[in-house]
Every structure is written in structure tokens, then in C-alpha cells.
């Protein structure tokens, strides 16, 4: 009956494509989880497959090597963070609280689970030139997007090199706060640091 | 003849103590080297012993476990960095360049080989509660010392909470700059960020 409804034939294959995409998503999400909670050495295709509830064969069909799994995970994570950040920045309040809201959101990116996962890859890449070559372009693309959006959020369209550098310093501080949060919950201290930084930044921008 | 010279007996044992201390130093220095260049997983007592040119037995006499080797290395590293920083701060220029010089020295600490080595331990500790418990007190002690010395360097004896928080933010930025330097040489960009932040910091302190 459905076949006679005049719909094109291709959508019939869709459920399989959806399943394949869902498997891929589950594997990537499990990779972030394993990286953030068990660290780099535990993050192999077979451990991730088990965590995702996916057979090892199916996992290897999507990601034949650990490198392909890690690269795809970082790629998607950075895209998601960039997408989420651009929506967040669109909803920032106008007025005096805007700079602090923008700094808070930048810091949120660097203190989340996805950053903790990325940190494990980063740290492994420090002693692995092959991995470093794979992740450096992803990291650069993400850093540029974060910088562009934060400049836009706090100062609009501007080429002012002073503003661009202040935003770089802000993102470096956010990265340092992310690192400080890996060994223990640093949220109370972080809140004060963000408030202080935002005040100084707002004054410098005026 | 020496025994009859009237000297006490203990100094005769000194060369052996010196040798033992030198072996310990060589092992700690090799640990920093292996951590920074080959990463956490490579940093075992036997790999470090080989790098140091020390027999495995001698290495295990000093450090029976990997944890004891890593803890001793961080302890000594943080003590050395604190000692070196306190001397550096004593030689800071007076006048308008003082804040930038202090920020530069703080950033130097977080971009050196010792920080890169510590970062590997940090990253491993994120998924290892036992290691985390061992290194957290060392890290806290170091962070407090770095904070105290930087406050002293840029503002002298002061309890001003605003100054204390500005210095915290500065050290968070320094930590973020350290992280940014692990995948590639970030020194050119870092120099600009340090100059920009130092200017803002100096203005905020006045």
C-alpha cells in the first residue's frame, strides 16, 4: 500500500540510514564519556563499543581505527560546541551584564565534559606527533570560531586589535579555569574569578 | 690513617650518601623528561631508570612504586619552581614595567618543561582517584605559593580581595597559556596576550 502511494522509493531505505547514524552518534557520545571518566588509555574502539552497547564489528565498520574514532569525536564535539555557543551568544542580555554573561558562557565551554574529554586527547597528543597532526587543525578551527563569536558577543563587528587580544586573553583564562576544574570542583572560586575578570574586561573595553 | 686523625666516623659515609642523593636526582630529572616527551603511560619506574642510566634495582630502592616516583617528582618540581620564582620576583624591575615582568615570569612557570610534565600527571589523575588524592595537596600548596608570590610582586603586602582575585585570574590565564603551548609553539601569540593583559592589570591595580 505504501509503495503505491506515489512516494519516491528512496525514503524506504531511510530507517537503515537512521540506524547507522544513531549507532555512530552512540559511539561518539560513549567516546566522550570514556575519555572524560576513564582517560586516554582506556579509550579504545572496543571499550567504547562496549560502553555504547554496540558490537565490536559494527563499531569497527564506522571507525576502523582508534584515530578515526577520536578524530570524528573531536570534530563533532567542536562543531556542537560552536553551534551551541552561537545560539547562546544570540540570547545574551544587552546592557551592563552582557560582558560577564559572555565570559561565563565562554568559561562554561571549557569546564564541561566535552572539554575534559578533549583535554585527554590533547595530553596524549603532547607525546604523539601523529595524533598531534590530526587534532591540531580541528583545535585551530574551534579556537578561531570561539574567538570570533566572543568578539562578536562583547564588541560586535570590530577589527580593533586591542579587543581581539583581550578576547584571546579571556579564552586563555577560560582554558586555565577548565584545567583547574579537572582535579576537584573549582566552581566557587571560578565564579569569583569570572566576576573579577569581567569587571576589568568591561572597563578595558570602554 | 684517616681513622686516627680524630675526625668523627660519620663523614666517611658521606660519599655514599652523596651518590645516593645524586641517583635520586637523576631519577627525578629523568621522570620530568619522560613525562614531558613520552607522556604518562611511558612514565614507569623501569623506563625512567633506563633513561637515567640507573639499574632497575637501584631505582626501586629509591622509588618502590610508580606513585612514589611521581609524587616525589612533583614535590621536588613544585619546590624548585617556588624557590626559583621567589628569587625571580626579588629581581623584578621597579616602575611601570614591573607588572608585565611579573606576569611574564608567572607565565614562564606554566609554559616550561616542568609544567608539561605536571600536565601529564594531572591528566592521568582526572581518571584515577588514588593518584588525584596524592597530587591534589601538592598542587594546592604550589598554587598558594605562586599566588602569594605574585601578589607580593605586583602589589606588596596587601589583603585587598580585589588584588587577590586579579592575581588568581592572572594565574588562570597563565595556566591556559601553558595548555595552549602543548600542541605547538605558541610563544608569538602568547607574548601579545601577556602584553595586553599586563596593561589591563596595571590599570586595574591603580
Boltz contact constraints between the chains, C-beta under 6 A:
constraints:
  - contact:
      token1: [A, 38]
      token2: [B, 127]
      max_distance: 6.0
  - contact:
      token1: [A, 39]
      token2: [B, 127]
      max_distance: 6.0
  - contact:
      token1: [A, 41]
      token2: [B, 41]
      max_distance: 6.0
  - contact:
      token1: [A, 123]
      token2: [B, 123]
      max_distance: 6.0
  - contact:
      token1: [A, 126]
      token2: [B, 182]
      max_distance: 6.0
  - contact:
      token1: [A, 127]
      token2: [B, 38]
      max_distance: 6.0
  - contact:
      token1: [A, 127]
      token2: [B, 39]
      max_distance: 6.0
  - contact:
      token1: [A, 132]
      token2: [B, 183]
      max_distance: 6.0
  - contact:
      token1: [A, 136]
      token2: [B, 183]
      max_distance: 6.0
  - contact:
      token1: [A, 165]
      token2: [B, 192]
      max_distance: 6.0
  - contact:
      token1: [A, 165]
      token2: [B, 196]
      max_distance: 6.0
  - contact:
      token1: [A, 168]
      token2: [B, 193]
      max_distance: 6.0
  - contact:
      token1: [A, 169]
      token2: [B, 173]
      max_distance: 6.0
  - contact:
      token1: [A, 169]
      token2: [B, 193]
      max_distance: 6.0
  - contact:
      token1: [A, 169]
      token2: [B, 196]
      max_distance: 6.0
  - contact:
      token1: [A, 169]
      token2: [B, 197]
      max_distance: 6.0
  - contact:
      token1: [A, 172]
      token2: [B, 173]
      max_distance: 6.0
  - contact:
      token1: [A, 172]
      token2: [B, 176]
      max_distance: 6.0
  - contact:
      token1: [A, 172]
      token2: [B, 177]
      max_distance: 6.0
  - contact:
      token1: [A, 172]
      token2: [B, 193]
      max_distance: 6.0
  - contact:
      token1: [A, 173]
      token2: [B, 169]
      max_distance: 6.0
  - contact:
      token1: [A, 173]
      token2: [B, 172]
      max_distance: 6.0
  - contact:
      token1: [A, 173]
      token2: [B, 173]
      max_distance: 6.0
  - contact:
      token1: [A, 173]
      token2: [B, 176]
      max_distance: 6.0
  - contact:
      token1: [A, 175]
      token2: [B, 176]
      max_distance: 6.0
  - contact:
      token1: [A, 175]
      token2: [B, 179]
      max_distance: 6.0
  - contact:
      token1: [A, 176]
      token2: [B, 172]
      max_distance: 6.0
  - contact:
      token1: [A, 176]
      token2: [B, 173]
      max_distance: 6.0
  - contact:
      token1: [A, 176]
      token2: [B, 175]
      max_distance: 6.0
  - contact:
      token1: [A, 176]
      token2: [B, 176]
      max_distance: 6.0
  - contact:
      token1: [A, 177]
      token2: [B, 172]
      max_distance: 6.0
  - contact:
      token1: [A, 179]
      token2: [B, 175]
      max_distance: 6.0
  - contact:
      token1: [A, 179]
      token2: [B, 179]
      max_distance: 6.0
  - contact:
      token1: [A, 182]
      token2: [B, 126]
      max_distance: 6.0
  - contact:
      token1: [A, 183]
      token2: [B, 132]
      max_distance: 6.0
  - contact:
      token1: [A, 183]
      token2: [B, 136]
      max_distance: 6.0
  - contact:
      token1: [A, 192]
      token2: [B, 165]
      max_distance: 6.0
  - contact:
      token1: [A, 193]
      token2: [B, 168]
      max_distance: 6.0
  - contact:
      token1: [A, 193]
      token2: [B, 169]
      max_distance: 6.0
  - contact:
      token1: [A, 193]
      token2: [B, 172]
      max_distance: 6.0
  - contact:
      token1: [A, 196]
      token2: [B, 165]
      max_distance: 6.0
  - contact:
      token1: [A, 196]
      token2: [B, 166]
      max_distance: 6.0
  - contact:
      token1: [A, 196]
      token2: [B, 169]
      max_distance: 6.0
  - contact:
      token1: [A, 197]
      token2: [B, 169]
      max_distance: 6.0
  - contact:
      token1: [A, 200]
      token2: [B, 200]
      max_distance: 6.0
  - contact:
      token1: [A, 200]
      token2: [B, 204]
      max_distance: 6.0
  - contact:
      token1: [A, 204]
      token2: [B, 200]
      max_distance: 6.0
